[in-house]
Amino acid sequence: MSRPVNFYPGPGALPLPVLERVREELLDYEDTGLCVMELSHRSPHIIRLIDDTVARIKRLLGVGEDFDVLLLQGGASLQFCMIPMNLSAPGQKVAYVDTGYWATKAMEEAGKMHREVQVVASSREENYTFIPRLDEVEVDAKYLHICSNNTIYGTAWDRYPRVNVPLAVDMSSDIMSRVVDCNTVDLAYAHAQKTLGPAGVTVVLLKRGLYDRMETDIPNILSYAMHAKHNSNYHTPPCFAIYVMNRVLQWIENDIGGLAALEKINAEKASLLYECIDASKLFSAPAQAGSRSRMNVVFTVDRKDLEEDFIGSAERAGIVGLRGHRRVGGCRASIYNAVSLEDVETLVGFMRAYEKRHSS
Ligand SMILES: *Cc1c(COP(=O)(O)O)cnc(C)c1O
């Protein structure tokens, strides 16, 4: 069976070897005779699975004993609430950079919780086509929040700002797609369903030093300290999602050879696609140079009348997921970790042929 080439924005592509391994292990997890979904979350198997997953994440991200990794539920959207709730109190100041859609949502959620939201910088006036240049930031706030990769607009920070308060980063659509010095970050979070695995589990990386500043008067289920105290087993964790993510992490470490190797492949994929678009007379990419995402390549078909036809023809050719987000329209190819260089070559070949057919 030949599989479509998958550019869906999230949930997105998973590595085929991982899916095959999951199928193989489905009915008998580690010689238990049971499926991983049937095991008690207090069993040694699941405790070991969580420990191993956390250790792999820390190893891949290059962080040490001063960080905790939590595996939570609720997606990135729950983190929009947990961050203000844990790191500030109502009426206190919190700072955000507004790079569009998810970054905007994050700050709106803080506002709903009656934090005093300060927008430190924004690219809204230019349709979120760039990342504001910020190297050093001084704010009078409990933390600064940024979104590492803007999934909808196709922009990404190449370097995070240095700031005098804790830096919280939404890495949902680019975690483990490149080497990042996570030691410069105080709190980072990412759901799994874009670059790391299936929906259902959210990775939160946080500096242990933050616990001293955390609010304690919050429900247990929303408290980072409570999840940390119970090693991400405070309540039933999403065992199956954690298990699949664990196999993806093994794939990154053992098959790909780690984040530096993966970054190289991802950079090659992105430049191939941007070069194709920049050289074309039919397609264009609005994200400004220096701010372009390597995970979500947003582009338009300049002849508006052809846009639907382009997306439909691609689908008929076995290339799926190219429709842009409903907020911005146009097209988008999400080239997450599991999308191979060959997949991108297939897309580029299709785009060149399409342009040739429609130039007169
Ligand atoms: C997709 C996405 C979200 C939303 O994640 P959910 O898990 O659906 O809540 C948040 N932030 C970014 C950067 C995203 O790409």
The ligand as a MOL file (V3000), in Angstrom:
LIG
                    3D

  0  0  0     0  0            999 V3000
M  V30 BEGIN CTAB
M  V30 COUNTS 15 15 0 0 0
M  V30 BEGIN ATOM
M  V30 1 C -1.2090 23.8140 17.3020 0
M  V30 2 C -0.6500 24.8200 18.2600 0
M  V30 3 C -1.2560 25.1160 19.5000 0
M  V30 4 C -2.5640 24.4750 19.9530 0
M  V30 5 O -2.3220 23.2590 20.5210 0
M  V30 6 P -3.4420 22.3310 21.2020 0
M  V30 7 O -2.6620 21.1570 21.6770 0
M  V30 8 O -4.4450 22.0010 20.1380 0
M  V30 9 O -4.0290 23.1040 22.3130 0
M  V30 10 C -0.6060 26.0230 20.3250 0
M  V30 11 N 0.5520 26.6170 19.9760 0
M  V30 12 C 1.1490 26.3560 18.7820 0
M  V30 13 C 2.4330 27.0420 18.4440 0
M  V30 14 C 0.5710 25.4600 17.8990 0
M  V30 15 O 1.1700 25.2190 16.7210 0
M  V30 END ATOM
M  V30 BEGIN BOND
M  V30 1 1 1 2
M  V30 2 1 2 3
M  V30 3 2 2 14
M  V30 4 1 3 4
M  V30 5 2 3 10
M  V30 6 1 4 5
M  V30 7 1 5 6
M  V30 8 2 6 7
M  V30 9 1 6 8
M  V30 10 1 6 9
M  V30 11 1 10 11
M  V30 12 2 11 12
M  V30 13 1 12 13
M  V30 14 1 12 14
M  V30 15 1 14 15
M  V30 END BOND
M  V30 END CTAB
M  END
